[in-house]
Amino acid sequence: MASKPIFGPITADDMRRNELLIKTVFPLVRDACKLSKGGFTEHQVFDGLIENRMKLWGVLRPPASLEAIVVTQAAGGVFEILALGPEFEDALAFLPMLTGEARTSKCERMRITGPKFWRKEYLTGFDLVACVFERDLTAA
């Protein structure tokens, strides 16, 4: 039986303290940013982490395989997933946890901008607006 993945935040301080971690995370952030089709670059993400505007989350399959990352930002009542991947299906399994984080951040909406190949069935409960998926967090 395959081990169950673990999901959690990866901070700029975590990466400063662990050179191997940044060497592992940087290529995943770059690949996830490519899926955003120019929306963000890995340099913008790392600047956002350093400035505390963005958060980075990792999907780790024990014992130590980092499979995917998620980059989020909470601003103006909207919790945005800015970049996700490269194994986006692994990261999407943690949407309920991110929804909780959005509510904790007092956001009223959750927004995911994704590549065109995503299908609506990947994001149940979200409305497709162009290539942007949104969820109203104020509904019960």
Secondary structure by P-SEA (a helix, b strand, c coil): cbbbbbbbbbcaaaaaacaaaaaaaaaaaaaaaaaacccccaaaaaaaaaaccbbbbbbccccccccbbbbbbbcccccccccccccccccccaaaaaaaaaaaacccbbbbbbcccccccccccccccccbbbbbcccc
